Structure formats: structure tokens, C-alpha cells
Amino acid sequence: MTKRTNPTKSIISRRSAIAGAAATSFSLCVAEAGPPDPIFAVLQSFELAQQGLLKAIKASADLPEEQWLAPAYVEAKSNLDEAHALFKMVQFDLLSTMPTTRAGLAALLVRLGQATHPRQPTITNDHIEPGLLADAMCWGGAPTREAASTVLSRIASLVITTA
């Protein structure tokens, strides 16, 4: 008489073996991946700077202009100036930091095509708001314009080396 084996046990053990091998190879890939892509931290900083700038714009817009000498107006104007300076600094960082992974490259390209202030309507007064890259090239300060004008060529060289 032949002893029957339970087919469920052999399937589970095969599945376990496959899952174990996949987990091992995944952990090796993660271990070899290296440090995280710096562009993600810069993208997060940029989003926070955007939110701060939009909040400062709203706070200063809510105050009547006839109170321009009032302490609240002076404070709101000071906060707006600080938020704008921080935004410009982080915008420069965004344009000058190169991604180190394909996911980082994709995230940067997507962000460069989006509006500078995405929480604002995209179409106002029958005009489409330019993307972040075009905005930086046209209205940024000198260092920002220079970084914006070279970011695409730097990205192109990165794509060629990672492809």
C-alpha cells in the first residue's frame, strides 16, 4: 500500500520557499540600494515652503491697506518677506539638487511641470499658470534662473548615465 501525501502541505511548502526566496532577494536589493534619494527631502521642503508662503500671503491679504503702519500689518509683511525668502531658497535647492534614483527623477520631472503654487486655480483670467520650471526661468532671481536654465541638461545627462 502506498502512503498518500497531503497535496496542501507540498503547495504550502513550495509557496513558503518562493516567498522566502523573494523576501531574501528583496532584502538584498534594499541593502544594496544605498542612501535615500536626496530629491525627496527637497521636494518635501519645497512643499512646506509653499504652504508657508501661501499662508503668509493669505494673512497679509486679509489686512486692510489703511492699517499699513499698524503692528499687525508690519508683522504680516515681515512674515510674508521671510516666507518668500525661504520659498526662493528652497526653490533654488529644488532646481539644483539632482536625483539619484529613477523614482526621484520621475518625481522631480512631475514637479517641474506643475504650477508653482498648485493650490491656486490653474486657469485664471483666461491664462494658464506656467509650470514651476518656466516660472523660475522667467521670474526667479539670477541664481534661480541659472539653475532653472541648466536643470534640464543636467537631468538629460543623468538619464543617459542611468539608462
Secondary structure, 3 states (H helix, E strand, C coil): CCCCCCHHHHHHHHHHHHHHHHHHHHHHHHHHHCCCCHHHHHHHHHHHHHHHHHHHHHHHHCCCHHHCCCHHHHHHHHHHHHHHHHHHHHHHHHHHCCCCCHHHHHHHHHHHHCECCCCCCCEECCEECCEHHHHHHHHCCHHHHHHHHHHHHHHHHHHHHHC
